[in-house]
Amino acid sequence: MPQSLNHVIIHYIFSTKDRQAFLTPDPRTRLHAYLATVCRDMEAEAYRVGGVADHVHVLATLPRTVTQAEFVERMKKVSSKWIKDQDAGCVEFAWQRGYGAFSVSVSQMESVIRYIETQEEHHRHRSFQEEYREFLRRHGVAFDERYVWD
């Protein structure tokens, strides 16, 4: 084939280090917009970015020119520096080392977008840890509880 094409949609989830609630409403809204810009700059389409005070969800395409690990590393590195520069209350901000990445079919995108948009409501009843464990189970990812959290 003379041309490389792809359309891989991934739901990325990562939290603040030790799940600290750094992302209050103002920096959170700006951070979500910035993460969408970072995706665009890497030639990925961010369908939705959302989350709550201690974690984010990014539904985006995987750029065809970078690996999944490179993509997430870039999102986290660039956004971490940006939020520290933007908000004096976030000088100690850091993302956790790991992340979750779950494939999403085109037919399930609207469902995932609604899920991301309703994070505030969802987390009134469920912690990030409970949510993340459920994602791992639902997607058949084996994990050792000792190594899931920083």
Backbone bond lengths (Angstrom), bond angles and torsions (degrees), N, CA, C in turn:
res aa  C-N    CA-C-N  psi(-1)  N-CA   C-N-CA  omega(-1)  CA-C   N-CA-C  phi
1 M - - - 1.457 - - 1.522 109.44 -
2 P 1.292 117.97 136.09 1.456 120.05 -179.98 1.531 113.58 -80.64
3 Q 1.325 117.06 -11.30 1.466 120.02 -174.72 1.520 109.48 -133.11
4 S 1.336 116.89 141.89 1.461 121.89 177.21 1.522 108.79 -102.22
5 L 1.312 116.43 121.66 1.457 122.34 -178.85 1.520 109.63 -126.86
6 N 1.311 116.03 147.73 1.461 119.30 174.19 1.521 109.79 -156.12
7 H 1.313 114.76 161.45 1.457 121.94 173.75 1.529 106.24 -151.32
8 V 1.324 114.94 77.36 1.448 122.48 -178.71 1.525 107.22 -104.37
9 I 1.328 116.14 119.71 1.464 121.19 -177.50 1.530 108.09 -106.30
10 I 1.311 115.46 128.85 1.464 120.40 -176.43 1.525 110.10 -130.53
11 H 1.321 114.94 139.85 1.466 122.85 174.14 1.526 105.90 -100.06
12 Y 1.325 116.18 108.07 1.460 122.78 179.50 1.520 108.80 -95.09
13 I 1.333 115.57 141.12 1.467 120.88 176.41 1.525 107.26 -136.43
14 F 1.336 115.47 128.72 1.459 118.56 172.67 1.519 108.96 -150.17
15 S 1.328 114.55 153.55 1.461 118.56 -174.45 1.520 111.70 -117.41
16 T 1.305 114.04 167.79 1.457 120.32 173.61 1.526 107.75 -68.80
17 K 1.307 116.11 155.13 1.461 119.94 179.29 1.525 109.27 -58.31
18 D 1.314 115.34 131.52 1.467 123.54 -178.55 1.522 112.63 56.82
19 R 1.326 116.13 20.66 1.462 123.84 178.63 1.530 112.01 54.87
20 Q 1.321 115.87 36.92 1.457 120.51 177.03 1.524 109.54 -70.49
21 A 1.306 115.98 140.10 1.470 122.30 -174.17 1.535 111.29 -83.54
22 F 1.317 117.13 59.20 1.463 122.32 179.24 1.518 112.51 -70.85
23 L 1.323 116.91 -30.50 1.455 120.69 -168.00 1.524 112.02 -88.77
24 T 1.328 114.86 72.80 1.460 120.27 174.57 1.531 107.72 -69.41
25 P 1.327 118.52 167.66 1.475 119.92 -171.05 1.525 116.85 -51.37
26 D 1.327 119.35 -43.43 1.471 118.44 -176.52 1.529 112.49 -67.30
27 P 1.326 119.13 -56.97 1.471 115.91 -179.87 1.537 112.13 -65.71
28 R 1.312 117.19 -27.88 1.467 120.54 179.98 1.527 111.34 -62.27
29 T 1.325 116.59 -48.18 1.466 120.85 -179.58 1.525 110.49 -60.78
30 R 1.319 116.24 -44.92 1.462 120.20 179.78 1.526 111.13 -67.69
31 L 1.324 117.02 -38.57 1.466 120.82 178.71 1.524 110.85 -63.32
32 H 1.326 116.92 -42.92 1.467 119.62 179.64 1.528 110.45 -60.03
33 A 1.314 116.84 -43.54 1.465 120.58 178.14 1.534 110.28 -64.14
34 Y 1.311 116.07 -40.05 1.466 119.74 -179.86 1.527 110.71 -65.86
35 L 1.325 117.53 -41.60 1.468 120.33 177.73 1.526 111.29 -60.78
36 A 1.322 117.30 -38.22 1.467 120.52 176.48 1.532 110.05 -63.22
37 T 1.318 117.05 -38.09 1.466 121.39 177.60 1.524 111.03 -66.92
38 V 1.324 116.92 -40.88 1.464 120.83 177.41 1.530 109.59 -60.38
39 C 1.319 116.71 -42.75 1.471 120.55 177.39 1.524 110.08 -59.40
40 R 1.320 116.35 -49.46 1.461 120.77 -179.51 1.526 111.45 -58.30
41 D 1.330 115.89 -42.08 1.467 120.11 -179.67 1.527 112.04 -64.85
42 M 1.322 116.82 -22.83 1.470 120.59 177.06 1.528 111.91 -97.05
43 E 1.340 115.54 12.56 1.462 123.06 178.22 1.528 113.13 66.71
44 A 1.324 114.72 35.28 1.454 122.06 173.11 1.520 107.93 -112.80
45 E 1.305 116.21 150.65 1.458 119.83 175.00 1.524 108.49 -99.01
46 A 1.320 116.11 119.20 1.464 121.21 176.42 1.520 107.30 -89.99
47 Y 1.316 116.76 110.43 1.462 120.62 179.57 1.523 111.09 -78.56
48 R 1.330 116.52 -34.90 1.461 120.19 177.95 1.520 108.89 -161.83
49 V 1.337 115.16 139.64 1.461 122.63 172.70 1.514 105.56 -128.19
50 G 1.315 117.21 131.49 1.460 120.92 -179.56 1.510 110.52 -162.27
51 G 1.305 115.12 -177.61 1.457 119.65 179.19 1.509 110.86 153.06
52 V 1.304 114.53 -166.25 1.460 122.16 -179.82 1.522 108.82 -129.59
53 A 1.312 117.57 -163.40 1.462 122.16 -170.81 1.523 114.75 -62.62
54 D 1.329 118.03 -23.50 1.469 118.57 -174.28 1.524 115.41 -119.81
55 H 1.332 118.49 4.02 1.465 118.91 177.30 1.520 111.97 -164.25
56 V 1.335 114.96 165.05 1.458 120.61 178.06 1.524 110.29 -128.45
57 H 1.328 113.14 156.32 1.457 123.42 172.62 1.526 105.69 -121.79
58 V 1.318 117.42 133.32 1.452 122.34 176.64 1.522 107.42 -129.07
59 L 1.317 116.55 118.12 1.463 121.36 174.02 1.515 106.09 -102.10
60 A 1.331 116.19 112.30 1.459 120.18 -173.52 1.522 110.92 -150.65
61 T 1.314 114.25 161.54 1.459 118.64 171.69 1.522 108.36 -78.09
62 L 1.306 115.77 154.13 1.457 121.56 174.67 1.525 107.28 -90.61
63 P 1.335 118.08 120.81 1.464 119.09 178.87 1.530 110.13 -59.50
64 R 1.303 116.40 144.84 1.457 119.20 -176.02 1.518 113.09 -75.79
65 T 1.343 117.45 -12.00 1.462 120.62 -175.00 1.527 114.56 -101.59
66 V 1.329 118.07 -1.49 1.466 120.49 179.37 1.524 109.79 -133.16
67 T 1.307 115.93 157.21 1.454 119.72 176.12 1.519 109.76 -79.20
68 Q 1.299 115.54 163.64 1.465 120.81 177.39 1.525 110.23 -58.79
69 A 1.318 117.68 -44.50 1.466 121.09 -179.62 1.524 111.15 -62.25
70 E 1.332 117.98 -41.51 1.461 121.29 178.28 1.527 111.02 -64.27
71 F 1.311 115.77 -39.86 1.467 121.01 -179.36 1.525 110.60 -62.35
72 V 1.320 117.09 -49.77 1.465 120.57 -179.23 1.525 110.45 -66.64
73 E 1.323 117.23 -42.49 1.460 120.25 178.93 1.525 110.67 -57.50
74 R 1.316 116.84 -43.10 1.467 120.93 179.98 1.532 110.85 -65.86
75 M 1.345 117.10 -45.42 1.473 119.65 178.01 1.519 110.68 -56.31
76 K 1.329 116.57 -46.91 1.458 120.51 -175.90 1.533 112.04 -70.19
77 K 1.312 116.39 -44.64 1.467 120.40 -177.38 1.529 111.45 -63.24
78 V 1.327 116.54 -51.01 1.457 121.10 -177.10 1.530 110.82 -66.23
79 S 1.326 117.63 -42.35 1.468 119.89 -177.93 1.529 111.85 -70.83
80 S 1.315 117.19 -32.43 1.465 120.63 178.00 1.530 110.37 -64.22
81 K 1.310 115.90 -46.62 1.468 119.81 177.72 1.527 110.08 -62.61
82 W 1.328 116.58 -44.03 1.459 121.25 -177.88 1.528 111.59 -60.27
83 I 1.325 117.48 -47.51 1.476 119.09 -175.90 1.521 110.85 -67.65
84 K 1.324 118.05 -34.27 1.468 120.41 176.67 1.524 110.63 -64.52
85 D 1.326 116.91 -38.02 1.462 121.29 178.72 1.523 112.25 -71.77
86 Q 1.315 117.77 -29.88 1.460 122.96 -174.15 1.522 114.20 -85.26
87 D 1.326 116.63 -32.35 1.463 119.72 -169.53 1.525 110.43 -132.86
88 A 1.319 116.59 115.59 1.467 121.30 -178.40 1.526 112.02 -60.52
89 G 1.324 117.17 -26.46 1.465 120.58 178.84 1.522 113.70 -76.31
90 C 1.324 116.13 -2.86 1.467 120.19 -176.67 1.525 113.16 -116.04
91 V 1.321 118.19 22.07 1.467 119.59 -177.53 1.524 112.60 -63.01
92 E 1.321 117.47 -24.98 1.468 121.86 178.42 1.522 112.32 -94.12
93 F 1.318 117.12 6.70 1.460 122.10 -175.68 1.526 111.78 -61.23
94 A 1.333 115.28 140.67 1.465 121.64 172.57 1.524 108.16 -156.36
95 W 1.329 115.70 150.77 1.462 120.84 172.68 1.519 108.82 -89.21
96 Q 1.314 116.52 155.27 1.463 120.23 172.13 1.524 108.06 -61.97
97 R 1.325 116.47 161.95 1.467 119.76 -179.26 1.519 112.16 -68.84
98 G 1.306 117.83 -42.49 1.452 120.78 -173.66 1.513 113.81 -91.65
99 Y 1.325 114.67 -174.22 1.459 121.55 178.78 1.515 108.29 -162.62
100 G 1.305 115.50 164.98 1.457 121.69 171.55 1.511 108.44 -113.15
101 A 1.320 116.41 143.77 1.462 121.69 176.94 1.517 107.61 -139.05
102 F 1.318 116.27 121.51 1.457 121.90 -173.36 1.521 109.56 -128.49
103 S 1.314 116.56 127.88 1.462 120.29 -178.93 1.525 110.34 -68.66
104 V 1.316 114.93 146.97 1.461 122.04 -178.51 1.527 107.99 -133.07
105 S 1.316 116.50 128.97 1.461 119.70 175.91 1.524 109.37 -81.04
106 V 1.314 115.69 156.31 1.459 120.96 179.45 1.529 110.06 -55.57
107 S 1.323 117.33 -37.44 1.467 120.73 -177.96 1.527 112.94 -67.34
108 Q 1.332 118.39 -18.41 1.462 121.75 -179.27 1.533 113.42 -103.94
109 M 1.311 117.19 0.73 1.466 119.65 -175.86 1.524 113.16 -59.38
110 E 1.318 118.11 -45.46 1.472 120.19 -178.28 1.522 111.18 -60.88
111 S 1.310 116.58 -38.06 1.461 121.03 178.25 1.532 110.88 -64.22
112 V 1.321 117.15 -43.23 1.468 121.31 179.37 1.533 110.11 -67.90
113 I 1.314 117.36 -40.17 1.469 120.59 177.53 1.526 110.43 -60.36
114 R 1.333 117.53 -45.41 1.475 120.42 177.63 1.528 110.68 -61.43
115 Y 1.329 116.13 -41.03 1.468 120.55 178.89 1.530 110.37 -59.80
116 I 1.316 117.18 -45.98 1.465 120.94 -179.71 1.529 110.70 -65.65
117 E 1.308 116.91 -39.84 1.467 120.81 -179.53 1.529 113.38 -67.01
118 T 1.315 117.90 -22.23 1.474 121.18 -177.23 1.528 112.44 -107.18
119 Q 1.308 117.04 27.87 1.460 120.57 -179.39 1.524 113.45 -59.84
120 E 1.322 117.52 -40.94 1.475 120.17 -179.96 1.530 109.94 -56.31
121 E 1.309 117.15 -50.19 1.460 121.75 -179.86 1.523 111.15 -64.61
122 H 1.293 115.89 -45.54 1.466 121.45 -178.05 1.526 111.75 -57.48
123 H 1.336 116.56 -42.08 1.464 119.89 -174.98 1.520 113.80 -85.48
124 R 1.290 117.64 6.28 1.468 119.63 168.24 1.524 109.39 -74.39
125 H 1.324 116.00 -20.16 1.465 120.91 -174.32 1.527 113.74 -118.19
126 R 1.306 117.57 -10.53 1.462 120.17 -173.31 1.526 110.17 -147.40
127 S 1.332 116.04 134.63 1.465 120.54 179.14 1.528 110.81 -77.14
128 F 1.320 114.94 164.90 1.461 119.97 175.95 1.525 110.31 -58.23
129 Q 1.331 116.63 -43.97 1.462 119.71 -178.34 1.526 111.27 -60.17
130 E 1.327 117.34 -43.69 1.471 120.42 177.89 1.524 110.67 -62.72
131 E 1.332 116.19 -43.91 1.460 121.04 179.82 1.529 110.45 -60.80
132 Y 1.315 116.84 -47.15 1.455 121.43 -175.67 1.529 111.44 -66.26
133 R 1.320 116.47 -43.39 1.475 119.73 176.12 1.526 110.92 -57.09
134 E 1.332 116.67 -41.31 1.465 121.37 179.16 1.526 111.02 -63.86
135 F 1.310 117.81 -41.86 1.466 120.93 176.56 1.527 110.16 -59.95
136 L 1.320 116.33 -46.51 1.464 119.77 -179.60 1.526 110.92 -60.54
137 R 1.311 117.40 -46.18 1.469 121.24 179.05 1.527 111.56 -62.63
138 R 1.322 116.33 -48.10 1.461 121.50 -176.92 1.528 111.85 -61.07
139 H 1.322 116.36 -32.45 1.461 120.33 -178.67 1.530 112.52 -96.49
140 G 1.325 117.31 8.31 1.453 121.01 175.54 1.517 114.55 68.54
141 V 1.334 117.33 31.81 1.455 121.55 -179.44 1.530 108.53 -94.49
142 A 1.327 115.93 117.64 1.470 120.10 176.43 1.527 108.06 -72.57
143 F 1.315 116.65 138.66 1.458 119.56 -180.00 1.514 110.19 -148.98
144 D 1.312 115.14 154.50 1.447 123.46 175.88 1.526 106.49 -110.08
145 E 1.300 116.90 117.19 1.465 122.86 -175.74 1.541 112.09 -51.86
146 R 1.317 117.02 -31.03 1.468 120.30 -178.48 1.525 112.23 -65.03
147 Y 1.329 117.25 -23.66 1.464 120.48 -172.81 1.531 113.60 -114.41
148 V 1.314 117.69 2.40 1.463 120.42 -178.02 1.530 110.66 -78.32
149 W 1.313 117.23 -34.74 1.470 121.51 -174.54 1.511 110.34 -105.90
150 D 1.343 117.25 144.11 1.478 121.94 177.48 1.500 110.34 -60.60
